[in-house]
Amino acid sequence: MSREFPEFYQCVHESAVSVDIASLYGGSGTIEVSRLFRSEGFLTPILLAVYRIPPGASEGVHAHHHGDDNLGALDEIYYVVSGQGHMIIDGRRVPIATGECIFVPAGVPHGIENTSTDTDLKLHIVAAPRT
């Protein structure tokens, strides 16, 4: 069933392809970004990404900070849909698992890796620019 929403409430689907996020941030393997949505209707534009990280793959440690020509300063929320792994947050290695939610403020170095040998790590990541 198709619904008609006012334009303000619509999210724009920008991508449905695999993106080599791992090489972008110095991780290993390939992370599939199967969905990428943006909404410009909010006071602050918000991005929603759906990640699938295969066993042994990692995003690489990085930070989203002011002056970043690519993305700028972003606050991010990682929600673990399924699987397990580790996040590196400001130099600390923290285990993560299904159902957990992790907030990473702009400027804080972070990365994520799938520590499983046989199960994908699936995440929803919400990012909002910090001004």
N, C-alpha and C positions, 0 to 999 in steps of 0.2 A: 504494500500500500504506500503510495507516494503522499507526502505531506507538503503543504505549502507553508513555509515559514517566512515571516518578514525578513528582508535582507540582513537586518541587524543581527538576527539570531543564527544565521547560516555560517558554517565553518567551510573553508575552502580546502579541498583535498588537493595537495600539491604534488604528491609523489606516491608511487606504489612499486618502487624498484629497490633492488639491493644497493646500498651505498657502502663504500669501503671506509667506514668510520674509523676502524682500527688503524688503518695506515695514516689517516688524518691526524690522529692523536698519538701515534707511536705504539699502538697495541699490537695484538697478533690475531691472525685469522680474519674472517670477514663477518661483520655484523649486518644482519638484514634489517633494514628500516622499511617495514612493509607498509606503513601508513604514516603520513605526515600531514597534519592539519594545522591551519592557522585561522584565527578569527581577528579581523581588524575592527570589529564592532565594539570591543571593549575599550575602556580608557587606556589600558596598556595591552598591546597585542600579545596574544598567548599562542604558544606552539604546543601541539600534542604529537609525540612520536611514539610509535609502537616498534619495539626492538625485539629481535630474536637473536640470541647469542648462542652459537653452537658450543658443545663441550670443548674446553680448553682455550676458547677465544677470549680476547680482552679488548676493551675500548682504548686503554692507554690513559695515563694520568695527564690531566690538563686542567685549565681554569678558564672561566669566562669572565673577563675583566674589562674595565673601561679602557678604551683605546684599541680593543681587539677589532681589527678591520673586517673580520669575517662575521662574527656574531654579536660582538659587544658584551656588556655585562649582563649575565643571565642568572636569575635564581632558578634552581631546578628542583623538582620533586620526582623521585624515582619510586614507582610502585611495582613490587615484584608480583607479577601475575602467576607465574609458576617457575619452579626450579630453585636452584641455590647457587651461591657464589660468594664472592668477597667484593667489598668496595674499599678502595683506598681513599680516605678522606683526611685531608690535611696531615698526611704522613702516617696515619693510623690504618691498619688493616682490620676491617670489621666484617664478620660473617653476615650474610643476608639470606633470607629464605622466603618462600611463598607467603603472601599476605602482608609483608612488611613495607613500610613507607619511610623513605629517607629524604630529608630536606638538605640541599646543598646551596648555601648562599653564594652569590656572585663573588668571584675572586678567590674562592677556596679551591685548592688543587684537589682533584678527585678523579676516579676512574672505576671501572667495574670489570670483573672477570667471572666467567663461568668455571667453577671448580669441579663440576660433574664430569664423569667420563662417558656418560651415555644419555644425558637428558639436556635439552635446550633450556636456556634461561630466558624467560619472556618477561618483558618490562613495558610499562607505560611511563613515559617521561613527559612531564609538563614543564615548560620553560617560559618564564616571563622576564622581559628586560627590566633591569634596575636602572633608574635614572639618577 
